[in-house]
């Protein structure tokens, strides 16, 4: 079903592209260049082409900075997709920092790492708030883990505390829900059974999952940017989290069913 030859070619192309762009990027970071996020976005756009990702975007991407983007999470591949579209820093669990290869790339991309096992601590909230104060937008995966790509797990409302903290300081922080759906393979609908090649969950290993995903054909990923809201629109962060969950879940189900919303 998967092609070993295609997988190896794509992996080598990914490594070559990364090694080509890494040295100048490190130099730019060392001199304090603030435009690094655009560099990262251009990097991810090419990665999408190299690994066979066709991205369909619906809705308007919020351009106000800073902003908080809330997305569902099927696998680490979501980072390649969203990183090519949004000028923002990812918020990831602390374990990602130690992943072979991808951990290093996450660190140099200025990912914000938090320890989700303990919930939102004061230190982590301060870290996220300092990013927003510096004008850096953030991308959150509030499910706290990845899943099978067919549904959206409950959101951890503690991760929305950053929106409350921003409101207390008088900051109007736009919050944009984003649905990410892996919908087609070589133009044909992607079945539930096939979606596991792109979703990463349970006891799957990176070494086994990545080559299989890269060995398939061209996959279509539909990314829907839903209307922006703020914490002021809701009584508390839990209500905001529930709203984002419902909107994203509806967007995912709609995309997987092949229905295009106006």
C-alpha positions as a Python dict, from the first residue, in 0.01 Angstrom:
ca = {
    (1, 'X'): (0, 0, 0),
    (2, 'X'): (284, 239, 85),
    (3, 'X'): (586, 279, -141),
    (4, 'X'): (923, 241, 28),
    (5, 'X'): (1094, 412, -264),
    (6, 'X'): (861, 714, -247),
    (7, 'X'): (899, 729, 130),
    (8, 'X'): (1279, 731, 111),
    (9, 'X'): (1281, 995, -164),
    (10, 'X'): (1051, 1224, 33),
    (11, 'X'): (1244, 1175, 354),
    (12, 'X'): (1575, 1253, 182),
    (13, 'X'): (1423, 1562, 19),
    (14, 'X'): (1294, 1677, 359),
    (15, 'X'): (1634, 1627, 522),
    (16, 'X'): (1817, 1801, 237),
    (17, 'X'): (1580, 2100, 245),
    (18, 'X'): (1614, 2126, 623),
    (19, 'X'): (1994, 2113, 612),
    (20, 'X'): (1998, 2376, 337),
    (21, 'X'): (1789, 2627, 529),
    (22, 'X'): (1918, 2556, 880),
    (23, 'X'): (2259, 2736, 877),
    (24, 'X'): (2131, 3076, 756),
    (25, 'X'): (1834, 3047, 991),
    (26, 'X'): (2060, 2994, 1292),
    (27, 'X'): (2266, 3295, 1189),
    (28, 'X'): (1954, 3510, 1159),
    (29, 'X'): (1837, 3396, 1503),
    (30, 'X'): (2179, 3474, 1650),
    (31, 'X'): (2163, 3835, 1527),
    (32, 'X'): (1813, 3874, 1669),
    (33, 'X'): (1618, 3891, 1344),
    (34, 'X'): (1250, 3929, 1429),
    (35, 'X'): (1130, 3803, 1092),
    (36, 'X'): (1225, 3444, 1170),
    (37, 'X'): (860, 3334, 1179),
    (38, 'X'): (819, 3420, 809),
    (39, 'X'): (1132, 3218, 735),
    (40, 'X'): (982, 2921, 920),
    (41, 'X'): (655, 2960, 730),
    (42, 'X'): (840, 2952, 394),
    (43, 'X'): (1028, 2645, 513),
    (44, 'X'): (706, 2461, 595),
    (45, 'X'): (544, 2559, 264),
    (46, 'X'): (820, 2379, 77),
    (47, 'X'): (803, 2082, 315),
    (48, 'X'): (436, 2043, 225),
    (49, 'X'): (526, 2019, -142),
    (50, 'X'): (808, 1774, -81),
    (51, 'X'): (597, 1531, 125),
    (52, 'X'): (291, 1543, -103),
    (53, 'X'): (52, 1764, 95),
    (54, 'X'): (-212, 1965, -92),
    (55, 'X'): (-369, 2221, 141),
    (56, 'X'): (-713, 2369, 85),
    (57, 'X'): (-782, 2680, 295),
    (58, 'X'): (-1130, 2806, 379),
    (59, 'X'): (-1217, 3116, 575),
    (60, 'X'): (-1004, 3419, 656),
    (61, 'X'): (-688, 3387, 863),
    (62, 'X'): (-684, 3641, 1145),
    (63, 'X'): (-407, 3894, 1083),
    (64, 'X'): (-427, 4090, 1408),
    (65, 'X'): (-121, 4032, 1622),
    (66, 'X'): (-107, 3888, 1871),
    (67, 'X'): (-383, 3629, 1826),
    (68, 'X'): (-461, 3286, 1967),
    (69, 'X'): (-529, 3006, 1717),
    (70, 'X'): (-710, 2697, 1851),
    (71, 'X'): (-687, 2376, 1644),
    (72, 'X'): (-770, 2008, 1665),
    (73, 'X'): (-475, 1771, 1664),
    (74, 'X'): (-441, 1447, 1464),
    (75, 'X'): (-61, 1417, 1456),
    (76, 'X'): (273, 1595, 1438),
    (77, 'X'): (198, 1645, 1068),
    (78, 'X'): (-47, 1918, 1171),
    (79, 'X'): (257, 2131, 1253),
    (80, 'X'): (379, 2116, 894),
    (81, 'X'): (34, 2216, 771),
    (82, 'X'): (-42, 2499, 1013),
    (83, 'X'): (317, 2620, 1019),
    (84, 'X'): (292, 2693, 646),
    (85, 'X'): (-21, 2906, 691),
    (86, 'X'): (4, 3100, 1017),
    (87, 'X'): (272, 3338, 1141),
    (88, 'X'): (264, 3209, 1498),
    (89, 'X'): (451, 3003, 1754),
    (90, 'X'): (327, 2659, 1853),
    (91, 'X'): (254, 2564, 2212),
    (92, 'X'): (356, 2202, 2272),
    (93, 'X'): (390, 1963, 2562),
    (94, 'X'): (736, 1957, 2716),
    (95, 'X'): (810, 1600, 2598),
    (96, 'X'): (825, 1719, 2235),
    (97, 'X'): (1145, 1910, 2310),
    (98, 'X'): (1326, 1578, 2358),
    (99, 'X'): (1203, 1402, 2042),
    (100, 'X'): (1484, 1300, 1806),
    (101, 'X'): (1514, 1548, 1520),
    (102, 'X'): (1169, 1702, 1558),
    (103, 'X'): (1251, 1821, 1910),
    (104, 'X'): (1548, 2017, 1779),
    (105, 'X'): (1340, 2167, 1497),
    (106, 'X'): (1069, 2262, 1747),
    (107, 'X'): (1318, 2436, 1972),
    (108, 'X'): (1479, 2645, 1699),
    (109, 'X'): (1132, 2736, 1569),
    (110, 'X'): (1075, 2903, 1908),
    (111, 'X'): (802, 2661, 2016),
    (112, 'X'): (668, 2734, 2364),
    (113, 'X'): (688, 2419, 2576),
    (114, 'X'): (452, 2361, 2869),
    (115, 'X'): (409, 2077, 3116),
    (116, 'X'): (48, 1975, 3064),
    (117, 'X'): (55, 1696, 3323),
    (118, 'X'): (24, 1952, 3599),
    (119, 'X'): (-221, 2176, 3420),
    (120, 'X'): (-162, 2546, 3371),
    (121, 'X'): (93, 2663, 3631),
    (122, 'X'): (164, 3027, 3704),
    (123, 'X'): (505, 2996, 3538),
    (124, 'X'): (358, 2859, 3217),
    (125, 'X'): (83, 3120, 3208),
    (126, 'X'): (346, 3390, 3252),
    (127, 'X'): (549, 3238, 2970),
    (128, 'X'): (254, 3239, 2730),
    (129, 'X'): (156, 3590, 2836),
    (130, 'X'): (508, 3718, 2776),
    (131, 'X'): (491, 3580, 2421),
    (132, 'X'): (164, 3764, 2359),
    (133, 'X'): (301, 4082, 2513),
    (134, 'X'): (587, 4061, 2264),
    (135, 'X'): (333, 4049, 1981),
    (136, 'X'): (381, 3679, 1908),
    (137, 'X'): (68, 3486, 1815),
    (138, 'X'): (24, 3133, 1950),
    (139, 'X'): (-118, 2806, 1816),
    (140, 'X'): (-275, 2581, 2079),
    (141, 'X'): (-383, 2217, 2058),
    (142, 'X'): (-615, 2211, 2362),
    (143, 'X'): (-699, 1841, 2334),
    (144, 'X'): (-363, 1789, 2501),
    (145, 'X'): (-285, 1491, 2278),
    (146, 'X'): (-333, 1371, 1922),
    (147, 'X'): (-610, 1133, 1810),
    (148, 'X'): (-736, 925, 1517),
    (149, 'X'): (-828, 1226, 1302),
    (150, 'X'): (-1197, 1134, 1290),
    (151, 'X'): (-1312, 1333, 1594),
    (152, 'X'): (-1217, 1607, 1836),
    (153, 'X'): (-1137, 1513, 2195),
    (154, 'X'): (-1255, 1730, 2487),
    (155, 'X'): (-1058, 2050, 2532),
    (156, 'X'): (-859, 2131, 2844),
    (157, 'X'): (-1000, 2466, 2948),
    (158, 'X'): (-692, 2543, 3160),
    (159, 'X'): (-502, 2616, 2840),
    (160, 'X'): (-743, 2903, 2772),
    (161, 'X'): (-629, 3084, 3087),
    (162, 'X'): (-399, 3292, 2869),
    (163, 'X'): (-707, 3454, 2712),
    (164, 'X'): (-840, 3543, 3057),
    (165, 'X'): (-503, 3683, 3164),
    (166, 'X'): (-486, 3899, 2852),
    (167, 'X'): (-833, 4038, 2925),
    (168, 'X'): (-731, 4132, 3280),
    (169, 'X'): (-452, 4348, 3140),
    (170, 'X'): (-693, 4521, 2903),
    (171, 'X'): (-565, 4333, 2599),
    (172, 'X'): (-823, 4230, 2337),
    (173, 'X'): (-696, 3892, 2222),
    (174, 'X'): (-860, 3749, 1908),
    (175, 'X'): (-926, 3375, 1938),
    (176, 'X'): (-970, 3187, 1611),
    (177, 'X'): (-1088, 2822, 1601),
    (178, 'X'): (-926, 2618, 1323),
    (179, 'X'): (-1037, 2278, 1187),
    (180, 'X'): (-775, 2051, 1026),
    (181, 'X'): (-910, 1755, 827),
    (182, 'X'): (-724, 1494, 621),
    (183, 'X'): (-985, 1431, 354),
    (184, 'X'): (-854, 1283, 27),
    (185, 'X'): (-574, 1063, -104),
    (186, 'X'): (-486, 1101, -473),
    (187, 'X'): (-822, 1272, -524),
    (188, 'X'): (-1029, 995, -363),
    (189, 'X'): (-1204, 1023, -25),
    (190, 'X'): (-978, 916, 260),
    (191, 'X'): (-1150, 637, 455),
    (192, 'X'): (-1143, 602, 833),
    (193, 'X'): (-907, 307, 798),
    (194, 'X'): (-667, 502, 577),
    (195, 'X'): (-673, 811, 798),
    (196, 'X'): (-466, 627, 1059),
    (197, 'X'): (-166, 663, 826),
    (198, 'X'): (-176, 1036, 899),
    (199, 'X'): (-313, 1034, 1252),
    (200, 'X'): (-64, 953, 1528),
    (201, 'X'): (-205, 819, 1853),
    (202, 'X'): (-200, 532, 2101),
    (203, 'X'): (122, 329, 2098),
    (204, 'X'): (231, 435, 1747),
    (205, 'X'): (602, 508, 1711),
    (206, 'X'): (747, 792, 1507),
    (207, 'X'): (990, 556, 1335),
    (208, 'X'): (706, 338, 1212),
    (209, 'X'): (448, 606, 1141),
    (210, 'X'): (647, 863, 942),
    (211, 'X'): (780, 629, 667),
    (212, 'X'): (430, 487, 613),
    (213, 'X'): (276, 834, 581),
    (214, 'X'): (546, 951, 340),
    (215, 'X'): (505, 640, 124),
    (216, 'X'): (148, 717, 21),
    (217, 'X'): (29, 941, -263),
    (218, 'X'): (-78, 1304, -244),
    (219, 'X'): (-306, 1382, 48),
    (220, 'X'): (-550, 1672, 65),
    (221, 'X'): (-576, 1855, 396),
    (222, 'X'): (-863, 2097, 441),
    (223, 'X'): (-800, 2378, 689),
    (224, 'X'): (-1099, 2589, 791),
    (225, 'X'): (-1049, 2918, 973),
    (226, 'X'): (-1368, 2991, 1166),
    (227, 'X'): (-1499, 3331, 1283),
    (228, 'X'): (-1290, 3504, 1547),
    (229, 'X'): (-1418, 3545, 1903),
    (230, 'X'): (-1277, 3688, 2227),
    (231, 'X'): (-1303, 3589, 2591),
    (232, 'X'): (-1537, 3887, 2639),
    (233, 'X'): (-1800, 3701, 2435),
    (234, 'X'): (-1828, 3431, 2704),
    (235, 'X'): (-1882, 3414, 3080),
    (236, 'X'): (-1555, 3230, 3143),
    (237, 'X'): (-1273, 3033, 2979),
    (238, 'X'): (-1463, 2705, 3003),
    (239, 'X'): (-1744, 2848, 2792),
    (240, 'X'): (-1485, 2976, 2543),
    (241, 'X'): (-1323, 2632, 2530),
    (242, 'X'): (-1661, 2463, 2474),
    (243, 'X'): (-1745, 2704, 2192),
    (244, 'X'): (-1414, 2644, 2017),
    (245, 'X'): (-1455, 2268, 2058),
    (246, 'X'): (-1804, 2269, 1907),
    (247, 'X'): (-1707, 2490, 1614),
    (248, 'X'): (-1392, 2292, 1534),
    (249, 'X'): (-1571, 1959, 1571),
    (250, 'X'): (-1846, 2069, 1333),
    (251, 'X'): (-1585, 2191, 1086),
    (252, 'X'): (-1401, 1860, 1101),
    (253, 'X'): (-1713, 1648, 1052),
    (254, 'X'): (-1829, 1870, 766),
    (255, 'X'): (-1493, 1842, 586),
    (256, 'X'): (-1469, 1466, 634),
    (257, 'X'): (-1821, 1425, 497),
    (258, 'X'): (-1724, 1618, 186),
    (259, 'X'): (-1963, 1904, 251),
    (260, 'X'): (-1834, 2252, 175),
    (261, 'X'): (-1983, 2525, 390),
    (262, 'X'): (-2057, 2862, 233),
}
